[in-house]
Amino acid sequence: MKRIDIIYDGTLYSLGGEEYDELKTSIAAAHDEGRSTWLRVDHGEGRARSAEILIAPGIPISLVAINTDTDAEGGSDDDFGSGSGGFEPGSGDGGVVEDGVDE
């Protein structure tokens, strides 16, 4: 089972049954087009409540891919899809992105 944890305005939300790369691409497309979109997520532990968060340029959001099958086996939770490569300090990849420009 896969889950994506989302940190938004300092609060943890989660989303189940979605592919990390598809969600990331969808959010990036909205930002590239300069439009806002609502994302339905789960909030809370135990019995989660449905919530919607506004995805828009200038609003920080973090995505964390969680592969619960791998985690249960003691494996890595770094399941960011194929070919992502991850962040390399000093590589120019990552950091704060505002108005489509890496800082």
Phi and psi in radians as a Rosetta constraint file:
Dihedral C 1 N 2 CA 2 C 2 CIRCULARHARMONIC -1.942 0.35
Dihedral N 2 CA 2 C 2 N 3 CIRCULARHARMONIC 2.582 0.35
Dihedral C 2 N 3 CA 3 C 3 CIRCULARHARMONIC -2.501 0.35
Dihedral N 3 CA 3 C 3 N 4 CIRCULARHARMONIC 2.618 0.35
Dihedral C 3 N 4 CA 4 C 4 CIRCULARHARMONIC -2.057 0.35
Dihedral N 4 CA 4 C 4 N 5 CIRCULARHARMONIC 2.105 0.35
Dihedral C 4 N 5 CA 5 C 5 CIRCULARHARMONIC -1.497 0.35
Dihedral N 5 CA 5 C 5 N 6 CIRCULARHARMONIC 2.436 0.35
Dihedral C 5 N 6 CA 6 C 6 CIRCULARHARMONIC -2.190 0.35
Dihedral N 6 CA 6 C 6 N 7 CIRCULARHARMONIC 2.182 0.35
Dihedral C 6 N 7 CA 7 C 7 CIRCULARHARMONIC -1.827 0.35
Dihedral N 7 CA 7 C 7 N 8 CIRCULARHARMONIC 2.066 0.35
Dihedral C 7 N 8 CA 8 C 8 CIRCULARHARMONIC -2.398 0.35
Dihedral N 8 CA 8 C 8 N 9 CIRCULARHARMONIC 2.097 0.35
Dihedral C 8 N 9 CA 9 C 9 CIRCULARHARMONIC 0.951 0.35
Dihedral N 9 CA 9 C 9 N 10 CIRCULARHARMONIC 0.644 0.35
Dihedral C 9 N 10 CA 10 C 10 CIRCULARHARMONIC 1.368 0.35
Dihedral N 10 CA 10 C 10 N 11 CIRCULARHARMONIC 0.064 0.35
Dihedral C 10 N 11 CA 11 C 11 CIRCULARHARMONIC -1.949 0.35
Dihedral N 11 CA 11 C 11 N 12 CIRCULARHARMONIC 2.460 0.35
Dihedral C 11 N 12 CA 12 C 12 CIRCULARHARMONIC -1.572 0.35
Dihedral N 12 CA 12 C 12 N 13 CIRCULARHARMONIC 2.226 0.35
Dihedral C 12 N 13 CA 13 C 13 CIRCULARHARMONIC -2.171 0.35
Dihedral N 13 CA 13 C 13 N 14 CIRCULARHARMONIC 2.929 0.35
Dihedral C 13 N 14 CA 14 C 14 CIRCULARHARMONIC -2.468 0.35
Dihedral N 14 CA 14 C 14 N 15 CIRCULARHARMONIC 2.813 0.35
Dihedral C 14 N 15 CA 15 C 15 CIRCULARHARMONIC -2.488 0.35
Dihedral N 15 CA 15 C 15 N 16 CIRCULARHARMONIC 2.139 0.35
Dihedral C 15 N 16 CA 16 C 16 CIRCULARHARMONIC -1.842 0.35
Dihedral N 16 CA 16 C 16 N 17 CIRCULARHARMONIC 2.698 0.35
Dihedral C 16 N 17 CA 17 C 17 CIRCULARHARMONIC 1.286 0.35
Dihedral N 17 CA 17 C 17 N 18 CIRCULARHARMONIC 0.224 0.35
Dihedral C 17 N 18 CA 18 C 18 CIRCULARHARMONIC -1.961 0.35
Dihedral N 18 CA 18 C 18 N 19 CIRCULARHARMONIC 2.617 0.35
Dihedral C 18 N 19 CA 19 C 19 CIRCULARHARMONIC -1.528 0.35
Dihedral N 19 CA 19 C 19 N 20 CIRCULARHARMONIC 2.329 0.35
Dihedral C 19 N 20 CA 20 C 20 CIRCULARHARMONIC -0.969 0.35
Dihedral N 20 CA 20 C 20 N 21 CIRCULARHARMONIC -0.885 0.35
Dihedral C 20 N 21 CA 21 C 21 CIRCULARHARMONIC -1.087 0.35
Dihedral N 21 CA 21 C 21 N 22 CIRCULARHARMONIC -0.661 0.35
Dihedral C 21 N 22 CA 22 C 22 CIRCULARHARMONIC -1.158 0.35
Dihedral N 22 CA 22 C 22 N 23 CIRCULARHARMONIC -0.749 0.35
Dihedral C 22 N 23 CA 23 C 23 CIRCULARHARMONIC -1.130 0.35
Dihedral N 23 CA 23 C 23 N 24 CIRCULARHARMONIC -0.786 0.35
Dihedral C 23 N 24 CA 24 C 24 CIRCULARHARMONIC -1.064 0.35
Dihedral N 24 CA 24 C 24 N 25 CIRCULARHARMONIC -0.749 0.35
Dihedral C 24 N 25 CA 25 C 25 CIRCULARHARMONIC -1.114 0.35
Dihedral N 25 CA 25 C 25 N 26 CIRCULARHARMONIC -0.720 0.35
Dihedral C 25 N 26 CA 26 C 26 CIRCULARHARMONIC -1.103 0.35
Dihedral N 26 CA 26 C 26 N 27 CIRCULARHARMONIC -0.764 0.35
Dihedral C 26 N 27 CA 27 C 27 CIRCULARHARMONIC -1.156 0.35
Dihedral N 27 CA 27 C 27 N 28 CIRCULARHARMONIC -0.762 0.35
Dihedral C 27 N 28 CA 28 C 28 CIRCULARHARMONIC -1.083 0.35
Dihedral N 28 CA 28 C 28 N 29 CIRCULARHARMONIC -0.694 0.35
Dihedral C 28 N 29 CA 29 C 29 CIRCULARHARMONIC -1.103 0.35
Dihedral N 29 CA 29 C 29 N 30 CIRCULARHARMONIC -0.742 0.35
Dihedral C 29 N 30 CA 30 C 30 CIRCULARHARMONIC -1.071 0.35
Dihedral N 30 CA 30 C 30 N 31 CIRCULARHARMONIC -0.769 0.35
Dihedral C 30 N 31 CA 31 C 31 CIRCULARHARMONIC -1.117 0.35
Dihedral N 31 CA 31 C 31 N 32 CIRCULARHARMONIC -0.775 0.35
Dihedral C 31 N 32 CA 32 C 32 CIRCULARHARMONIC -1.067 0.35
Dihedral N 32 CA 32 C 32 N 33 CIRCULARHARMONIC -0.598 0.35
Dihedral C 32 N 33 CA 33 C 33 CIRCULARHARMONIC -1.513 0.35
Dihedral N 33 CA 33 C 33 N 34 CIRCULARHARMONIC -0.054 0.35
Dihedral C 33 N 34 CA 34 C 34 CIRCULARHARMONIC 1.213 0.35
Dihedral N 34 CA 34 C 34 N 35 CIRCULARHARMONIC 0.456 0.35
Dihedral C 34 N 35 CA 35 C 35 CIRCULARHARMONIC -1.995 0.35
Dihedral N 35 CA 35 C 35 N 36 CIRCULARHARMONIC 2.778 0.35
Dihedral C 35 N 36 CA 36 C 36 CIRCULARHARMONIC -1.713 0.35
Dihedral N 36 CA 36 C 36 N 37 CIRCULARHARMONIC 2.702 0.35
Dihedral C 36 N 37 CA 37 C 37 CIRCULARHARMONIC -2.626 0.35
Dihedral N 37 CA 37 C 37 N 38 CIRCULARHARMONIC 2.649 0.35
Dihedral C 37 N 38 CA 38 C 38 CIRCULARHARMONIC -1.687 0.35
Dihedral N 38 CA 38 C 38 N 39 CIRCULARHARMONIC 2.465 0.35
Dihedral C 38 N 39 CA 39 C 39 CIRCULARHARMONIC -2.115 0.35
Dihedral N 39 CA 39 C 39 N 40 CIRCULARHARMONIC 2.122 0.35
Dihedral C 39 N 40 CA 40 C 40 CIRCULARHARMONIC -1.440 0.35
Dihedral N 40 CA 40 C 40 N 41 CIRCULARHARMONIC 2.188 0.35
Dihedral C 40 N 41 CA 41 C 41 CIRCULARHARMONIC -2.343 0.35
Dihedral N 41 CA 41 C 41 N 42 CIRCULARHARMONIC 3.031 0.35
Dihedral C 41 N 42 CA 42 C 42 CIRCULARHARMONIC -1.802 0.35
Dihedral N 42 CA 42 C 42 N 43 CIRCULARHARMONIC 2.516 0.35
Dihedral C 42 N 43 CA 43 C 43 CIRCULARHARMONIC -2.325 0.35
Dihedral N 43 CA 43 C 43 N 44 CIRCULARHARMONIC 2.351 0.35
Dihedral C 43 N 44 CA 44 C 44 CIRCULARHARMONIC 1.839 0.35
Dihedral N 44 CA 44 C 44 N 45 CIRCULARHARMONIC 2.815 0.35
Dihedral C 44 N 45 CA 45 C 45 CIRCULARHARMONIC -1.724 0.35
Dihedral N 45 CA 45 C 45 N 46 CIRCULARHARMONIC 2.797 0.35
Dihedral C 45 N 46 CA 46 C 46 CIRCULARHARMONIC 1.230 0.35
Dihedral N 46 CA 46 C 46 N 47 CIRCULARHARMONIC -2.005 0.35
Dihedral C 46 N 47 CA 47 C 47 CIRCULARHARMONIC -1.478 0.35
Dihedral N 47 CA 47 C 47 N 48 CIRCULARHARMONIC 1.784 0.35
Dihedral C 47 N 48 CA 48 C 48 CIRCULARHARMONIC -1.272 0.35
Dihedral N 48 CA 48 C 48 N 49 CIRCULARHARMONIC 2.562 0.35
Dihedral C 48 N 49 CA 49 C 49 CIRCULARHARMONIC -1.793 0.35
Dihedral N 49 CA 49 C 49 N 50 CIRCULARHARMONIC 2.546 0.35
Dihedral C 49 N 50 CA 50 C 50 CIRCULARHARMONIC -1.323 0.35
Dihedral N 50 CA 50 C 50 N 51 CIRCULARHARMONIC 2.419 0.35
Dihedral C 50 N 51 CA 51 C 51 CIRCULARHARMONIC -2.462 0.35
Dihedral N 51 CA 51 C 51 N 52 CIRCULARHARMONIC 2.807 0.35
Dihedral C 51 N 52 CA 52 C 52 CIRCULARHARMONIC -2.163 0.35
Dihedral N 52 CA 52 C 52 N 53 CIRCULARHARMONIC 2.361 0.35
Dihedral C 52 N 53 CA 53 C 53 CIRCULARHARMONIC -2.066 0.35
Dihedral N 53 CA 53 C 53 N 54 CIRCULARHARMONIC 2.522 0.35
Dihedral C 53 N 54 CA 54 C 54 CIRCULARHARMONIC -1.509 0.35
Dihedral N 54 CA 54 C 54 N 55 CIRCULARHARMONIC 2.122 0.35
Dihedral C 54 N 55 CA 55 C 55 CIRCULARHARMONIC -1.764 0.35
Dihedral N 55 CA 55 C 55 N 56 CIRCULARHARMONIC 2.056 0.35
Dihedral C 55 N 56 CA 56 C 56 CIRCULARHARMONIC -2.710 0.35
Dihedral N 56 CA 56 C 56 N 57 CIRCULARHARMONIC 2.715 0.35
Dihedral C 56 N 57 CA 57 C 57 CIRCULARHARMONIC -0.966 0.35
Dihedral N 57 CA 57 C 57 N 58 CIRCULARHARMONIC 2.382 0.35
Dihedral C 57 N 58 CA 58 C 58 CIRCULARHARMONIC 1.585 0.35
Dihedral N 58 CA 58 C 58 N 59 CIRCULARHARMONIC -0.120 0.35
Dihedral C 58 N 59 CA 59 C 59 CIRCULARHARMONIC -1.813 0.35
Dihedral N 59 CA 59 C 59 N 60 CIRCULARHARMONIC 1.996 0.35
Dihedral C 59 N 60 CA 60 C 60 CIRCULARHARMONIC -1.191 0.35
Dihedral N 60 CA 60 C 60 N 61 CIRCULARHARMONIC 2.442 0.35
Dihedral C 60 N 61 CA 61 C 61 CIRCULARHARMONIC -2.544 0.35
Dihedral N 61 CA 61 C 61 N 62 CIRCULARHARMONIC 2.480 0.35
Dihedral C 61 N 62 CA 62 C 62 CIRCULARHARMONIC -2.141 0.35
Dihedral N 62 CA 62 C 62 N 63 CIRCULARHARMONIC 2.423 0.35
Dihedral C 62 N 63 CA 63 C 63 CIRCULARHARMONIC -1.999 0.35
Dihedral N 63 CA 63 C 63 N 64 CIRCULARHARMONIC 2.349 0.35
Dihedral C 63 N 64 CA 64 C 64 CIRCULARHARMONIC -2.252 0.35
Dihedral N 64 CA 64 C 64 N 65 CIRCULARHARMONIC 1.979 0.35
Dihedral C 64 N 65 CA 65 C 65 CIRCULARHARMONIC -1.335 0.35
Dihedral N 65 CA 65 C 65 N 66 CIRCULARHARMONIC 2.229 0.35
Dihedral C 65 N 66 CA 66 C 66 CIRCULARHARMONIC -2.118 0.35
Dihedral N 66 CA 66 C 66 N 67 CIRCULARHARMONIC 2.085 0.35
Dihedral C 66 N 67 CA 67 C 67 CIRCULARHARMONIC -1.802 0.35
Dihedral N 67 CA 67 C 67 N 68 CIRCULARHARMONIC 1.711 0.35
Dihedral C 67 N 68 CA 68 C 68 CIRCULARHARMONIC -1.162 0.35
Dihedral N 68 CA 68 C 68 N 69 CIRCULARHARMONIC -0.477 0.35
Dihedral C 68 N 69 CA 69 C 69 CIRCULARHARMONIC -1.144 0.35
Dihedral N 69 CA 69 C 69 N 70 CIRCULARHARMONIC -0.797 0.35
Dihedral C 69 N 70 CA 70 C 70 CIRCULARHARMONIC -1.184 0.35
Dihedral N 70 CA 70 C 70 N 71 CIRCULARHARMONIC -0.726 0.35
Dihedral C 70 N 71 CA 71 C 71 CIRCULARHARMONIC -1.055 0.35
Dihedral N 71 CA 71 C 71 N 72 CIRCULARHARMONIC -0.687 0.35
Dihedral C 71 N 72 CA 72 C 72 CIRCULARHARMONIC -1.135 0.35
Dihedral N 72 CA 72 C 72 N 73 CIRCULARHARMONIC -0.480 0.35
Dihedral C 72 N 73 CA 73 C 73 CIRCULARHARMONIC -1.564 0.35
Dihedral N 73 CA 73 C 73 N 74 CIRCULARHARMONIC 0.046 0.35
Dihedral C 73 N 74 CA 74 C 74 CIRCULARHARMONIC 1.496 0.35
Dihedral N 74 CA 74 C 74 N 75 CIRCULARHARMONIC 0.236 0.35
Dihedral C 74 N 75 CA 75 C 75 CIRCULARHARMONIC -1.497 0.35
Dihedral N 75 CA 75 C 75 N 76 CIRCULARHARMONIC -2.994 0.35
Dihedral C 75 N 76 CA 76 C 76 CIRCULARHARMONIC -1.402 0.35
Dihedral N 76 CA 76 C 76 N 77 CIRCULARHARMONIC 2.613 0.35
Dihedral C 76 N 77 CA 77 C 77 CIRCULARHARMONIC -1.755 0.35
Dihedral N 77 CA 77 C 77 N 78 CIRCULARHARMONIC 0.211 0.35
Dihedral C 77 N 78 CA 78 C 78 CIRCULARHARMONIC -1.507 0.35
Dihedral N 78 CA 78 C 78 N 79 CIRCULARHARMONIC 1.196 0.35
Dihedral C 78 N 79 CA 79 C 79 CIRCULARHARMONIC -1.822 0.35
Dihedral N 79 CA 79 C 79 N 80 CIRCULARHARMONIC 1.317 0.35
Dihedral C 79 N 80 CA 80 C 80 CIRCULARHARMONIC -1.728 0.35
Dihedral N 80 CA 80 C 80 N 81 CIRCULARHARMONIC 0.427 0.35
Dihedral C 80 N 81 CA 81 C 81 CIRCULARHARMONIC 1.458 0.35
Dihedral N 81 CA 81 C 81 N 82 CIRCULARHARMONIC 2.931 0.35
Dihedral C 81 N 82 CA 82 C 82 CIRCULARHARMONIC -1.331 0.35
Dihedral N 82 CA 82 C 82 N 83 CIRCULARHARMONIC 2.427 0.35
Dihedral C 82 N 83 CA 83 C 83 CIRCULARHARMONIC 1.303 0.35
Dihedral N 83 CA 83 C 83 N 84 CIRCULARHARMONIC 0.237 0.35
Dihedral C 83 N 84 CA 84 C 84 CIRCULARHARMONIC -1.288 0.35
Dihedral N 84 CA 84 C 84 N 85 CIRCULARHARMONIC -0.584 0.35
Dihedral C 84 N 85 CA 85 C 85 CIRCULARHARMONIC 1.324 0.35
Dihedral N 85 CA 85 C 85 N 86 CIRCULARHARMONIC -0.515 0.35
Dihedral C 85 N 86 CA 86 C 86 CIRCULARHARMONIC 1.374 0.35
Dihedral N 86 CA 86 C 86 N 87 CIRCULARHARMONIC -3.121 0.35
Dihedral C 86 N 87 CA 87 C 87 CIRCULARHARMONIC -1.540 0.35
Dihedral N 87 CA 87 C 87 N 88 CIRCULARHARMONIC 2.283 0.35
Dihedral C 87 N 88 CA 88 C 88 CIRCULARHARMONIC -2.000 0.35
Dihedral N 88 CA 88 C 88 N 89 CIRCULARHARMONIC 2.044 0.35
Dihedral C 88 N 89 CA 89 C 89 CIRCULARHARMONIC -0.942 0.35
Dihedral N 89 CA 89 C 89 N 90 CIRCULARHARMONIC 2.344 0.35
Dihedral C 89 N 90 CA 90 C 90 CIRCULARHARMONIC 1.377 0.35
Dihedral N 90 CA 90 C 90 N 91 CIRCULARHARMONIC 0.049 0.35
Dihedral C 90 N 91 CA 91 C 91 CIRCULARHARMONIC -1.538 0.35
Dihedral N 91 CA 91 C 91 N 92 CIRCULARHARMONIC -0.196 0.35
Dihedral C 91 N 92 CA 92 C 92 CIRCULARHARMONIC 1.526 0.35
Dihedral N 92 CA 92 C 92 N 93 CIRCULARHARMONIC -0.135 0.35
Dihedral C 92 N 93 CA 93 C 93 CIRCULARHARMONIC -1.557 0.35
Dihedral N 93 CA 93 C 93 N 94 CIRCULARHARMONIC 2.202 0.35
Dihedral C 93 N 94 CA 94 C 94 CIRCULARHARMONIC 1.785 0.35
Dihedral N 94 CA 94 C 94 N 95 CIRCULARHARMONIC -2.905 0.35
Dihedral C 94 N 95 CA 95 C 95 CIRCULARHARMONIC 1.515 0.35
Dihedral N 95 CA 95 C 95 N 96 CIRCULARHARMONIC -2.990 0.35
Dihedral C 95 N 96 CA 96 C 96 CIRCULARHARMONIC -1.414 0.35
Dihedral N 96 CA 96 C 96 N 97 CIRCULARHARMONIC 2.334 0.35
Dihedral C 96 N 97 CA 97 C 97 CIRCULARHARMONIC -1.996 0.35
Dihedral N 97 CA 97 C 97 N 98 CIRCULARHARMONIC 2.065 0.35
Dihedral C 97 N 98 CA 98 C 98 CIRCULARHARMONIC -2.259 0.35
Dihedral N 98 CA 98 C 98 N 99 CIRCULARHARMONIC 2.339 0.35
Dihedral C 98 N 99 CA 99 C 99 CIRCULARHARMONIC 0.944 0.35
Dihedral N 99 CA 99 C 99 N 100 CIRCULARHARMONIC 0.587 0.35
Dihedral C 99 N 100 CA 100 C 100 CIRCULARHARMONIC 1.315 0.35
Dihedral N 100 CA 100 C 100 N 101 CIRCULARHARMONIC 0.227 0.35
Dihedral C 100 N 101 CA 101 C 101 CIRCULARHARMONIC -2.078 0.35
Dihedral N 101 CA 101 C 101 N 102 CIRCULARHARMONIC 2.176 0.35
Dihedral C 101 N 102 CA 102 C 102 CIRCULARHARMONIC -1.235 0.35
Dihedral N 102 CA 102 C 102 N 103 CIRCULARHARMONIC 2.387 0.35
